[in-house]
Amino acid sequence: MKAIHIVCAVVGGAIAGAAVGLLVAPEKGNETRKKIMKVLKDKGIYLKKDKLEELVDEIEDQIENVL
């Protein structure tokens, strides 16, 4: 397999996973973001709320482009 095919498969899988996760999420987005920030903080990754919002917006834009 060519490297570009692997990259496309990984990106496509990530986008599909994010879309499914958003569709079946049992909680509000705000609560989910808080949980994500807590998990990242426990792992030693500190992400400011505005950076997390930017990341969410970027993922949302990419999902909208695919759908």
C-alpha positions in Angstrom: 0.0 0.0 0.0 1.1 3.5 -0.7 1.7 5.8 2.2 -1.1 8.2 0.9 -3.6 5.4 1.1 -2.7 4.7 4.7 -2.9 8.4 5.6 -6.3 8.6 3.9 -7.6 5.5 5.7 -6.5 6.9 9.1 -8.0 10.3 8.5 -11.2 8.8 7.1 -11.5 6.5 10.1 -11.0 9.3 12.5 -13.6 11.4 10.8 -16.1 8.5 10.7 -15.4 7.8 14.4 -15.9 11.4 15.4 -19.2 11.6 13.4 -20.6 8.4 15.0 -19.5 9.6 18.4 -21.3 12.9 17.9 -24.4 11.2 16.7 -24.7 8.7 19.6 -23.3 10.9 22.4 -25.4 10.5 25.5 -24.5 13.8 27.0 -24.4 17.5 26.0 -21.3 18.7 24.2 -20.3 20.9 27.1 -20.2 17.9 29.5 -18.3 15.8 27.0 -15.7 18.5 26.5 -15.2 18.7 30.3 -14.7 15.0 30.4 -12.2 15.1 27.6 -10.3 17.9 29.3 -10.2 15.9 32.5 -8.8 12.8 30.8 -6.2 14.9 29.0 -5.3 16.6 32.3 -4.9 13.2 34.0 -2.5 12.2 31.2 -0.5 15.4 31.8 -1.8 17.3 28.7 -3.1 20.7 29.6 -5.3 22.3 27.0 -7.0 25.6 27.5 -10.7 25.8 27.0 -10.4 28.1 23.9 -7.9 25.6 22.3 -10.4 22.8 22.9 -13.2 24.8 21.3 -11.0 25.5 18.3 -10.3 21.8 18.0 -14.0 21.0 18.2 -14.8 23.6 15.6 -12.1 22.3 13.2 -13.4 18.7 13.6 -17.0 19.9 13.1 -16.0 21.8 9.9 -14.2 18.7 8.5 -17.2 16.5 9.2 -19.5 18.9 7.5 -17.3 19.0 4.5 -17.3 15.2 4.3 -21.1 14.9 4.7 
